[in-house]
Amino acid sequence: MEPSILLLCKYGSFTVVLTMTRDFRFDDLVQSICKKWQDLVLQRFQLLYDVSDHHNCHLDNDNDFANMFALAGAYGVSCVDVGVEVLSSSSVESRELERTFDVGESSIVHGVEEDPLEKFCPHHETVRLSSGWAKLISHVGQEFRGGVDDFRSCLAKFAIEVGFVYTFLKNDKTRVTAVCSKKGESGCEWFIHATLNRANGFFHIREFVKEHICVGVFASSKNPQMSSKLVAQEIREEVRSKKLYAPIQAVKFFEKYYGSKISCNHAWLGVEKAGLFPVAFGVVDSEDDENWLWFLRKLSGILSPRPITFITDRHSGLLKGISEVFPNGHHAYCLQHLKNNLRDKLTGRLSNGFREQVISLFSDCAYAPTLLDFEEAIQELYTVGGAKAKNFVESLPRENWANAYFQGKRYGEMCSNAAESFNKWILEARHLPILSAIDKIRIQLMTQICDRRQKSTKMNGIVCPEMDARLVEAFSKGKVWTVAQSSEEVFEVFSLPTVVVDLQNQRCTCSRWQINSFPCMHAITAIQKFGKQVTNYLDPFYFVDAYRFSYELSINPIPTLGAPNVPKEFRIILPPKTRRPRGRPKIQRIQSRGEKVRQMRCSRCKKLGKHNRKTCKEAVD
């Protein structure tokens, strides 16, 4: 396996742990740092590293990056401190002066002639997070250790940054061939061909024609290669580091830091693809209490006998059915739906800014980890939000929405957005006849399970990679704390404020371990400093073996060859003959309990409703 080192990147009082191998480039490091600290994107900064007695070594390019690896290897160091320092304008000028040489009356910086007029109209140099994508595809023989998915992802990023669109001639698991989409129009000869090395599973570029002769090759803000899957890859850390990541935030994030425009649909799918494992689905004639009860009873027959946590929109069928079919289960209300409900309650002449302030305070109450934090947050909500906010909150059982009172395990999940994601995922299938819809969904699930099974074969550790990275980052943050032992399993961590960790009961007084069902940084610090095995305190679902077990079984193909001949008129089951009501059929999601459609005031009849002046049917004088 390629040797790797841990880079402890320090910016101000914050530290981020990054794992790098020799295959990485200097641009990869810069992109990773800018992802963690987005304010650096608009700044000029320098990187300095320390290895043994070599201090404040500059890290400016690929050669410096290789030298850092060489020094680390020579001294047997597996962890390197990297400092991130924002440069002042004078520092920028002095550093550029070091690299500037005179040529007659002009000067050249980094080999590029400077325009003397630029100093009269200075601009901040914005470094896009996608700036390194243009180097992802470089030469014949280049290898992609992640196989075909790795190659496809790099190819898409390369095309987005360079500014062109390609078309696949071949695209399967063993070979990929692509040409410029303008080949027929302008005769552009850009071409790439890569194949699988069956010995190790790597993908290699076999043929590559780099040059474009088509007109207008430049990075466009819109590119069809920017798929929802790629969006999901880029915002995964953003999604998990924030309380809630709305699709519109993803749209703005890509436009600001990547210079790319993505649709809200792509953003929605990208946000939700950060985790989704469908367990069961059903086809019913309507979403009512009886059908929910039927579905939950069927669901109970396939789940193992253990407490289950449900996150729902408070539909009456779910409120009744879950308590009846899963008496030992835990029912959490979706925070996003509750915020929408509260927003509907805040009627009258209230500014949007005030409404959003109240919504934010309510969200703080939901996330508050301890009873003390909850009481402080809810008192502030009552003070600001008044009677309307108080009446709404007191109508909700606290154990169903507030972290401080919830008795089950939510694993950090606060919303039921995964259900909306699944609806979007099967949007095309939903408009097909029933049997065709079920078969299309079956094929989607069959492919997804197969892809993830193959992904699991490349996991070499004990704990899933993302969880392992969380462990390393938590230990890095807590290594400066001191820990005192009270008993075999109880510790006091002096972290300001001081907390108590009970390893046996998997509890910490900060409550994060109980809420997320994953050891908090206090617990990890205590475990590491007293030589205990951290894997003994993890839920089994975080292990690679559990991930592999989840996708161990396949969904079998259903061939039509050899099937009994069915008369043509019976091959498609048509819906019952009914009289279609007037208007366009509904395709949007069903409103949750307490959720109202925002009303507008018609400028013609002056009444509140769902119509405007153009569609108004009221009789007026």
C-alpha positions as CSV (number, residue, x, y, z in Angstrom):
1,M,0.0,0.0,0.0
2,E,1.2,3.5,-0.8
3,P,2.7,5.1,2.4
4,S,0.8,8.0,3.8
5,I,1.3,10.8,6.3
6,L,-1.0,12.8,8.5
7,L,-0.9,16.5,8.0
8,L,-2.1,18.5,11.1
9,C,-3.1,21.7,9.3
10,K,-3.4,24.6,11.8
11,Y,-5.2,27.9,11.0
12,G,-5.6,30.2,13.9
13,S,-6.9,28.2,16.8
14,F,-8.3,25.4,14.6
15,T,-6.7,22.2,13.5
16,V,-7.8,19.8,10.7
17,V,-6.3,16.4,10.0
18,L,-5.7,15.4,6.4
19,T,-4.3,12.1,5.1
20,M,-2.0,12.4,2.1
21,T,0.0,10.0,0.0
22,R,2.7,10.6,-2.7
23,D,0.0,10.3,-5.3
24,F,-1.5,13.6,-4.1
25,R,-0.4,17.0,-5.6
26,F,0.1,20.4,-4.0
27,D,-3.2,21.5,-5.6
28,D,-5.0,18.7,-3.8
29,L,-3.7,19.9,-0.4
30,V,-4.8,23.5,-1.2
31,Q,-8.3,22.4,-2.3
32,S,-8.7,20.3,0.9
33,I,-7.6,23.2,3.1
34,C,-10.0,25.6,1.3
35,K,-12.9,23.2,1.7
36,K,-12.3,23.1,5.5
37,W,-11.9,26.9,5.8
38,Q,-13.9,28.5,3.1
39,D,-12.8,32.1,4.0
40,L,-9.4,31.2,2.7
41,V,-10.8,31.0,-0.8
42,L,-10.8,34.8,-1.0
43,Q,-7.5,35.2,0.7
44,R,-3.8,34.9,-0.2
45,F,-2.1,32.5,2.2
46,Q,1.1,30.6,2.6
47,L,1.8,27.1,3.9
48,L,4.8,26.3,6.2
49,Y,5.7,22.9,7.6
50,D,7.9,21.5,10.3
51,V,9.7,18.1,10.1
52,S,12.1,17.3,13.0
53,D,14.7,20.1,13.2
54,H,13.6,21.6,9.8
55,H,11.3,24.5,10.7
56,N,9.1,26.9,8.7
57,C,9.8,25.1,5.4
58,H,7.8,26.7,2.6
59,L,5.2,24.6,0.8
60,D,4.5,26.3,-2.5
61,N,4.4,23.7,-5.3
62,D,4.6,20.0,-6.2
63,N,8.4,19.9,-5.6
64,D,8.0,21.3,-2.1
65,F,5.2,18.7,-1.5
66,A,7.6,15.9,-2.7
67,N,10.4,17.2,-0.5
68,M,8.1,17.2,2.5
69,F,7.4,13.5,1.9
70,A,11.1,12.8,1.5
71,L,12.0,14.5,4.8
72,A,9.2,12.7,6.6
73,G,10.4,9.4,5.3
74,A,14.1,10.2,6.2
75,Y,13.2,11.0,9.8
76,G,10.6,8.2,10.2
77,V,7.8,10.8,10.8
78,S,4.2,9.9,10.1
79,C,2.7,13.2,11.2
80,V,3.7,16.6,10.0
81,D,2.5,20.0,11.3
82,V,1.4,22.4,8.6
83,G,0.7,26.1,9.4
84,V,-1.7,28.1,7.3
85,E,-0.9,31.8,7.4
86,V,-2.9,34.6,5.7
87,L,-0.6,37.0,4.0
88,S,-1.0,40.8,4.4
89,S,-0.7,42.9,1.3
90,S,2.9,43.8,2.2
91,S,3.8,40.2,2.7
92,V,2.3,39.3,-0.7
93,E,4.4,42.1,-2.4
94,S,7.6,40.9,-0.7
95,R,7.1,37.3,-1.6
96,E,6.3,38.1,-5.2
97,L,9.4,40.4,-5.3
98,E,11.5,37.4,-4.4
99,R,10.3,35.6,-7.5
100,T,10.4,38.6,-9.8
101,F,13.2,39.4,-12.2
102,D,13.5,42.4,-14.5
103,V,13.3,42.1,-18.3
104,G,14.0,45.6,-19.7
105,E,11.2,47.9,-18.3
106,S,8.8,45.1,-17.6
107,S,8.7,42.4,-14.9
108,I,7.7,38.8,-15.0
109,V,6.2,36.9,-12.1
110,H,6.1,33.1,-12.3
111,G,6.9,33.4,-16.0
112,V,3.9,35.6,-16.8
113,E,4.3,39.2,-17.9
114,E,2.6,41.6,-15.5
115,D,0.4,44.4,-16.8
116,P,1.4,47.7,-15.2
117,L,-2.2,49.0,-15.3
118,E,-3.4,46.2,-13.0
119,K,-2.1,48.0,-9.9
120,F,-4.6,50.8,-10.6
121,C,-7.5,48.4,-10.5
122,P,-6.5,45.7,-8.0
123,H,-8.7,42.6,-7.5
124,H,-8.8,39.8,-5.0
125,E,-7.5,36.6,-6.6
126,T,-10.2,34.0,-6.1
127,V,-9.0,30.4,-6.0
128,R,-11.8,28.1,-7.1
129,L,-12.0,24.8,-5.3
130,S,-12.1,23.2,-8.7
131,S,-8.9,24.8,-9.9
132,G,-6.9,21.5,-9.6
133,W,-9.4,19.5,-11.7
134,A,-7.6,20.5,-14.9
135,K,-4.7,18.3,-13.8
136,L,-6.7,15.2,-13.0
137,I,-6.3,13.8,-16.6
138,S,-2.7,14.2,-17.8
139,H,-1.0,11.4,-19.7
140,V,-1.0,7.9,-21.2
141,G,-0.3,5.3,-18.5
142,Q,-1.9,7.4,-15.7
143,E,-3.6,5.0,-13.2
144,F,-6.8,5.4,-11.2
145,R,-6.7,3.2,-8.2
146,G,-10.4,3.5,-7.5
147,G,-11.3,1.7,-10.7
148,V,-13.8,2.8,-13.3
149,D,-15.7,5.1,-10.9
150,D,-12.5,6.9,-10.0
151,F,-11.7,7.4,-13.7
152,R,-15.2,8.6,-14.6
153,S,-15.3,11.1,-11.7
154,C,-11.8,12.5,-12.7
155,L,-12.8,12.7,-16.3
156,A,-16.0,14.6,-15.5
157,K,-14.1,17.1,-13.2
158,F,-11.5,17.5,-15.9
159,A,-14.1,18.4,-18.6
160,I,-15.9,20.8,-16.3
161,E,-12.7,22.8,-15.4
162,V,-11.2,22.7,-18.9
163,G,-14.6,23.7,-20.4
164,F,-15.9,21.1,-22.9
165,V,-18.5,18.3,-23.1
166,Y,-17.6,14.7,-24.1
167,T,-19.6,11.8,-25.4
168,F,-19.1,8.1,-24.5
169,L,-18.4,5.6,-27.3
170,K,-17.8,2.8,-24.8
171,N,-18.7,3.0,-21.1
172,D,-18.7,-0.2,-19.0
173,K,-16.8,-1.6,-16.1
174,T,-13.8,-2.7,-18.1
175,R,-13.3,0.0,-20.7
176,V,-14.3,3.7,-21.2
177,T,-13.9,5.6,-24.5
178,A,-14.9,9.2,-24.9
179,V,-14.7,11.8,-27.7
180,C,-15.4,15.5,-27.8
181,S,-19.1,16.1,-28.4
182,K,-18.2,18.6,-31.2
183,K,-16.3,15.9,-33.1
184,G,-19.0,15.7,-35.8
185,E,-19.6,19.4,-35.9
186,S,-16.0,20.7,-36.0
187,G,-13.9,17.6,-36.4
188,C,-12.3,18.0,-33.0
189,E,-9.9,15.1,-32.4
190,W,-9.9,15.1,-28.6
191,F,-10.1,11.4,-27.5
192,I,-9.5,9.3,-24.5
193,H,-9.5,5.5,-24.0
194,A,-9.0,3.8,-20.6
195,T,-9.2,0.1,-19.6
196,L,-9.3,-2.1,-16.5
197,N,-6.2,-3.8,-15.2
198,R,-7.7,-7.1,-14.0
199,A,-4.7,-7.9,-11.9
200,N,-5.2,-5.1,-9.4
201,G,-8.6,-3.4,-10.4
202,F,-6.9,-0.1,-11.4
203,F,-8.0,1.8,-14.5
204,H,-5.2,3.0,-16.9
205,I,-5.3,5.5,-19.7
206,R,-4.2,3.7,-22.9
207,E,-4.8,6.4,-25.5
208,F,-5.1,10.1,-25.1
209,V,-5.3,12.9,-27.7
210,K,-5.1,16.1,-25.6
211,E,-5.6,19.0,-28.1
212,H,-9.0,20.5,-28.9
213,I,-9.4,22.2,-32.3
214,C,-13.1,23.1,-31.6
215,V,-13.8,26.8,-31.1
216,G,-14.6,28.3,-27.7
217,V,-13.1,25.8,-25.2
218,F,-13.4,27.6,-21.9
219,A,-14.7,26.8,-18.4
220,S,-18.5,27.4,-18.6
221,S,-20.7,27.9,-15.5
222,K,-23.0,25.2,-16.8
223,N,-21.8,21.8,-17.8
224,P,-23.9,18.6,-18.2
225,Q,-21.0,16.6,-16.6
226,M,-21.8,18.2,-13.2
227,S,-24.0,15.3,-12.1
228,S,-25.8,14.9,-8.8
229,K,-23.4,12.1,-7.9
230,L,-20.4,14.5,-8.3
231,V,-22.3,17.2,-6.3
232,A,-22.7,14.7,-3.5
233,Q,-19.0,13.9,-3.5
234,E,-18.1,17.5,-3.2
235,I,-20.6,18.6,-0.5
236,R,-20.4,15.4,1.7
237,E,-18.3,17.0,4.4
238,E,-20.3,20.3,4.2
239,V,-23.6,18.3,4.7
240,R,-22.2,16.5,7.7
241,S,-20.6,19.5,9.4
242,K,-23.8,21.6,9.4
243,K,-27.1,21.1,11.2
244,L,-29.1,21.3,8.0
245,Y,-27.9,21.7,4.4
246,A,-30.7,22.9,2.2
247,P,-30.4,22.5,-1.6
248,I,-30.3,26.2,-2.2
249,Q,-27.2,26.3,0.0
250,A,-25.6,23.8,-2.3
251,V,-26.5,25.9,-5.3
252,K,-24.9,29.0,-3.8
253,F,-21.9,27.0,-2.6
254,F,-21.1,25.7,-6.1
255,E,-21.6,29.0,-7.7
256,K,-19.3,30.8,-5.2
257,Y,-16.5,28.3,-4.8
258,Y,-16.6,26.3,-8.0
259,G,-17.9,28.9,-10.5
260,S,-20.5,26.3,-11.6
261,K,-24.3,26.6,-11.7
262,I,-26.3,23.6,-10.8
263,S,-30.0,23.0,-10.8
264,C,-32.0,22.8,-7.5
265,N,-32.9,19.2,-8.5
266,H,-29.2,18.3,-8.8
267,A,-28.5,20.0,-5.5
268,W,-31.4,18.2,-3.8
269,L,-30.2,14.8,-5.0
270,G,-26.6,15.7,-4.2
271,V,-27.5,16.6,-0.6
272,E,-29.5,13.5,-0.1
273,K,-27.1,11.1,-1.7
274,A,-24.8,11.8,1.2
275,G,-26.7,8.4,2.7
276,L,-29.6,6.4,1.8
277,F,-30.4,2.7,2.2
278,P,-34.0,1.8,1.1
279,V,-35.3,-1.0,3.4
280,A,-38.8,-1.5,1.9
281,F,-41.4,0.3,-0.3
282,G,-45.0,-0.3,-1.0
283,V,-47.6,0.7,-3.6
284,V,-50.9,1.9,-2.2
285,D,-53.9,3.8,-3.6
286,S,-53.6,6.7,-1.0
287,E,-51.7,7.8,2.0
288,D,-54.2,7.1,4.8
289,D,-54.2,5.6,8.3
290,E,-55.3,2.1,7.0
291,N,-52.5,1.9,4.4
292,W,-49.8,3.1,6.9
293,L,-50.9,0.4,9.4
294,W,-50.7,-2.2,6.6
295,F,-47.2,-1.1,5.6
296,L,-45.9,-1.0,9.2
297,R,-47.2,-4.5,9.9
298,K,-45.4,-5.8,6.8
299,L,-42.2,-3.9,7.8
300,S,-42.2,-5.4,11.3
301,G,-42.0,-8.9,9.7
302,I,-38.6,-8.2,8.1
303,L,-36.9,-6.2,10.8
304,S,-34.9,-7.8,13.6
305,P,-36.4,-7.5,17.1
306,R,-34.6,-4.4,18.4
307,P,-35.7,-0.8,19.1
308,I,-36.2,1.1,15.9
309,T,-36.1,4.9,15.5
310,F,-38.6,6.4,13.1
311,I,-38.3,10.0,11.8
312,T,-41.6,11.1,10.3
313,D,-43.6,14.1,9.3
314,R,-46.3,13.4,12.0
315,H,-48.9,11.9,9.6
316,S,-51.8,10.6,11.6
317,G,-51.4,7.1,10.2
318,L,-47.8,7.1,11.4
319,L,-48.6,8.5,14.9
320,K,-51.1,5.7,15.4
321,G,-49.4,2.9,13.5
322,I,-45.9,3.2,15.1
323,S,-47.2,3.1,18.6
324,E,-49.3,0.1,17.8
325,V,-46.9,-2.0,15.7
326,F,-43.6,-0.9,17.3
327,P,-44.5,-0.3,20.9
328,N,-40.7,-0.4,21.8
329,G,-39.7,1.9,19.0
330,H,-38.8,5.5,19.2
331,H,-40.6,8.2,17.2
332,A,-38.8,11.4,16.3
333,Y,-40.5,14.3,14.5
334,C,-38.7,15.7,11.4
335,L,-37.2,19.0,12.3
336,Q,-37.6,20.5,8.9
337,H,-41.3,19.8,8.9
338,L,-41.7,21.2,12.4
339,K,-39.9,24.4,11.3
340,N,-42.3,24.7,8.4
341,N,-45.2,24.2,10.8
342,L,-43.9,26.9,13.1
343,R,-43.4,29.3,10.2
344,D,-47.1,28.8,9.3
345,K,-48.1,29.8,12.9
346,L,-46.2,33.0,12.7
347,T,-48.9,35.0,10.9
348,G,-49.7,38.6,10.9
349,R,-47.5,41.6,10.2
350,L,-44.2,40.0,11.0
351,S,-41.0,40.6,9.0
352,N,-39.3,37.7,7.3
353,G,-36.2,38.4,9.4
354,F,-38.2,38.0,12.6
355,R,-39.7,34.7,11.5
356,E,-36.3,33.3,10.6
357,Q,-34.9,34.4,13.9
358,V,-37.7,32.5,15.8
359,I,-37.2,29.5,13.5
360,S,-33.4,29.5,14.3
361,L,-34.1,29.7,18.0
362,F,-36.5,26.7,17.7
363,S,-33.8,24.8,15.9
364,D,-31.4,25.6,18.8
365,C,-33.9,24.1,21.2
366,A,-34.1,20.9,19.1
367,Y,-30.3,20.5,18.9
368,A,-29.5,21.4,22.5
369,P,-27.7,18.4,23.9
370,T,-28.4,18.8,27.7
371,L,-31.4,19.7,29.8
372,L,-29.6,22.9,30.9
373,D,-28.9,23.9,27.4
374,F,-32.5,23.2,26.4
375,E,-34.0,25.3,29.2
376,E,-31.7,28.2,28.3
377,A,-32.6,27.9,24.6
378,I,-36.4,27.6,25.1
379,Q,-36.6,30.5,27.5
380,E,-34.9,32.7,24.8
381,L,-37.4,31.3,22.2
382,Y,-40.4,32.2,24.5
383,T,-39.0,35.7,25.1
384,V,-38.5,36.4,21.4
385,G,-41.3,34.4,19.8
386,G,-44.0,35.2,22.3
387,A,-47.3,33.4,22.7
388,K,-47.4,31.9,19.2
389,A,-44.1,30.2,19.5
390,K,-44.8,29.0,23.0
391,N,-48.2,27.6,22.1
392,F,-46.7,25.7,19.2
393,V,-43.8,24.3,21.2
394,E,-46.0,23.2,24.1
395,S,-48.3,21.3,21.7
396,L,-45.3,18.9,20.9
397,P,-44.1,16.2,23.3
398,R,-40.5,17.1,24.0
399,E,-39.4,13.5,23.8
400,N,-40.3,13.4,20.1
401,W,-38.3,16.4,18.9
402,A,-35.7,17.7,21.4
403,N,-32.3,16.0,21.6
404,A,-32.2,16.6,25.4
405,Y,-35.3,14.5,26.0
406,F,-35.2,11.9,23.1
407,Q,-34.7,8.4,24.5
408,G,-33.7,6.5,21.4
409,K,-30.8,6.7,19.0
410,R,-31.0,9.1,16.1
411,Y,-27.3,8.8,14.9
412,G,-27.3,12.6,14.4
413,E,-30.3,12.5,11.9
414,M,-32.8,15.3,12.5
415,C,-34.9,15.2,9.3
416,S,-36.7,12.8,7.1
417,N,-35.3,14.2,3.9
418,A,-34.2,10.8,2.8
419,A,-37.8,9.9,2.0
420,E,-38.0,13.0,-0.2
421,S,-34.8,11.9,-1.8
422,F,-36.1,8.4,-2.6
423,N,-39.2,10.0,-4.2
424,K,-37.0,12.1,-6.4
425,W,-34.8,9.0,-7.2
426,I,-37.8,7.0,-8.4
427,L,-39.5,10.0,-10.1
428,E,-39.4,8.5,-13.5
429,A,-40.7,5.1,-12.3
430,R,-43.7,6.7,-10.5
431,H,-45.3,7.6,-13.8
432,L,-45.2,4.1,-15.2
433,P,-47.9,1.4,-14.9
434,I,-47.6,-0.5,-11.5
435,L,-45.7,-3.6,-12.7
436,S,-43.3,-1.5,-14.9
437,A,-42.7,0.9,-12.0
438,I,-41.9,-1.9,-9.5
439,D,-39.5,-3.5,-12.0
440,K,-37.7,-0.2,-12.7
441,I,-37.3,0.4,-9.0
442,R,-36.0,-3.2,-8.6
443,I,-33.4,-2.6,-11.3
444,Q,-32.3,0.7,-9.6
445,L,-31.9,-1.0,-6.3
446,M,-30.2,-4.0,-7.8
447,T,-27.6,-1.8,-9.4
448,Q,-27.1,0.3,-6.3
449,I,-26.5,-2.7,-4.1
450,C,-24.0,-4.2,-6.6
451,D,-22.1,-0.9,-6.8
452,R,-21.8,-0.5,-3.1
453,R,-20.8,-4.2,-2.7
454,Q,-17.9,-3.5,-5.1
455,K,-17.0,-0.3,-3.2
456,S,-16.8,-2.3,0.1
457,T,-14.1,-4.6,-1.4
458,K,-11.7,-1.6,-1.6
459,M,-12.1,-0.8,2.2
460,N,-9.0,-2.1,3.9
461,G,-9.5,-0.9,7.5
462,I,-11.7,-2.1,10.4
463,V,-13.9,1.0,10.6
464,C,-15.5,2.6,7.6
465,P,-13.3,5.3,6.1
466,E,-15.4,8.3,7.0
467,M,-15.9,7.1,10.6
468,D,-12.2,6.4,10.9
469,A,-11.4,10.0,9.7
470,R,-13.8,11.3,12.4
471,L,-11.9,9.3,15.1
472,V,-8.5,10.8,13.9
473,E,-9.9,14.3,13.8
474,A,-11.4,14.0,17.3
475,F,-8.2,12.7,18.8
476,S,-6.2,15.5,17.2
477,K,-8.5,18.1,18.8
478,G,-8.4,16.5,22.2
479,K,-4.7,15.6,22.5
480,V,-3.9,18.8,24.4
481,W,-6.4,17.9,27.1
482,T,-5.4,16.2,30.4
483,V,-7.5,13.2,31.6
484,A,-7.8,12.0,35.2
485,Q,-9.1,8.5,36.0
486,S,-11.8,8.0,38.6
487,S,-12.4,4.2,38.2
488,E,-11.7,1.5,35.6
489,E,-14.3,3.0,33.2
490,V,-15.0,6.6,34.4
491,F,-12.7,9.6,33.6
492,E,-12.7,13.3,34.0
493,V,-11.5,15.2,30.9
494,F,-10.2,18.8,31.5
495,S,-11.4,20.4,28.3
496,L,-12.8,23.7,29.6
497,P,-15.5,23.0,30.6
498,T,-14.6,19.8,32.3
499,V,-16.7,16.7,31.4
500,V,-17.1,13.2,32.8
501,V,-16.9,10.2,30.5
502,D,-18.4,6.8,31.4
503,L,-17.1,4.3,29.0
504,Q,-19.0,1.3,30.3
505,N,-22.4,3.1,29.8
506,Q,-21.2,5.0,26.7
507,R,-22.1,8.4,28.2
508,C,-20.5,11.8,28.4
509,T,-21.9,14.8,30.2
510,C,-21.6,16.8,27.0
511,S,-24.4,14.3,25.7
512,R,-23.0,14.1,22.2
513,W,-22.1,10.4,22.5
514,Q,-25.7,9.6,23.5
515,I,-27.2,11.8,20.8
516,N,-25.0,10.7,17.9
517,S,-24.3,7.1,19.1
518,F,-20.7,7.8,18.2
519,P,-17.9,8.5,20.8
520,C,-17.4,12.3,21.3
521,M,-14.0,13.8,21.3
522,H,-13.9,13.7,25.1
523,A,-14.5,9.9,25.1
524,I,-12.0,9.3,22.3
525,T,-9.3,11.3,24.2
526,A,-9.9,9.3,27.4
527,I,-9.8,6.0,25.4
528,Q,-6.6,6.8,23.6
529,K,-4.7,8.3,26.6
530,F,-5.4,5.3,28.8
531,G,-4.5,2.7,26.1
532,K,-7.9,1.3,25.6
533,Q,-9.2,-0.1,22.2
534,V,-11.5,2.5,20.6
535,T,-13.2,-0.2,18.5
536,N,-14.6,-1.7,21.7
537,Y,-16.8,1.4,22.2
538,L,-18.2,1.7,18.7
539,D,-21.7,0.6,17.5
540,P,-21.3,-2.4,15.2
541,F,-22.9,-0.5,12.3
542,Y,-19.7,1.6,11.9
543,F,-17.5,-1.4,11.0
544,V,-16.5,-2.3,7.4
545,D,-17.8,-5.9,8.1
546,A,-21.3,-4.4,8.8
547,Y,-21.2,-2.3,5.6
548,R,-20.2,-5.4,3.6
549,F,-22.9,-7.5,5.3
550,S,-25.6,-4.9,4.4
551,Y,-24.8,-5.4,0.7
552,E,-23.9,-9.0,0.8
553,L,-27.1,-10.3,-0.7
554,S,-28.1,-9.4,-4.3
555,I,-31.4,-8.6,-5.9
556,N,-31.8,-11.3,-8.5
557,P,-32.4,-10.4,-12.2
558,I,-35.8,-11.4,-13.6
559,P,-35.4,-12.4,-17.2
560,T,-38.4,-12.2,-19.6
561,L,-36.9,-14.9,-21.8
562,G,-38.7,-18.2,-21.2
563,A,-41.5,-16.5,-19.3
564,P,-45.1,-17.7,-20.1
565,N,-46.7,-16.0,-23.1
566,V,-49.2,-13.4,-21.9
567,P,-51.7,-12.0,-24.4
568,K,-50.8,-8.5,-25.4
569,E,-53.9,-7.0,-23.8
570,F,-52.9,-8.4,-20.4
571,R,-49.3,-7.4,-20.4
572,I,-50.0,-4.0,-18.9
573,I,-52.3,-3.6,-15.9
574,L,-54.3,-0.4,-16.5
575,P,-55.7,1.7,-13.7
576,P,-59.4,1.5,-13.0
577,K,-61.6,3.6,-15.2
578,T,-62.4,6.8,-13.4
579,R,-63.4,10.2,-14.4
580,R,-60.4,12.5,-14.3
581,P,-61.0,15.7,-12.3
582,R,-60.3,19.1,-13.8
583,G,-56.8,20.5,-13.6
584,R,-53.3,19.2,-13.6
585,P,-52.7,16.0,-11.5
586,K,-50.6,16.5,-8.4
587,I,-47.0,15.3,-8.5
588,Q,-45.6,17.1,-5.4
589,R,-45.3,15.6,-2.0
590,I,-48.2,15.4,0.4
591,Q,-48.2,18.1,3.0
592,S,-47.3,17.0,6.5
593,R,-49.4,17.4,9.6
594,G,-49.9,21.1,10.5
595,E,-48.2,22.3,7.3
596,K,-50.1,24.9,5.4
597,V,-49.8,26.3,1.9
598,R,-48.7,29.9,2.0
599,Q,-51.6,32.1,1.0
600,M,-51.3,35.3,-1.1
601,R,-53.5,38.4,-1.2
602,C,-55.0,38.9,-4.7
603,S,-54.5,42.5,-5.9
604,R,-57.9,42.3,-7.8
605,C,-60.4,41.0,-5.2
606,K,-58.2,41.8,-2.1
607,K,-58.9,38.4,-0.7
608,L,-56.4,35.8,0.7
609,G,-56.2,32.6,-1.2
610,K,-54.2,30.5,-3.7
611,H,-54.9,32.7,-6.7
612,N,-53.5,36.0,-8.0
613,R,-54.9,38.8,-10.2
614,K,-54.4,36.8,-13.4
615,T,-56.3,33.7,-12.2
616,C,-58.9,35.5,-10.0
617,K,-62.5,34.3,-10.6
618,E,-64.2,36.5,-8.0
619,A,-67.0,38.9,-9.0
620,V,-65.9,42.5,-8.3
621,D,-67.6,45.9,-8.8
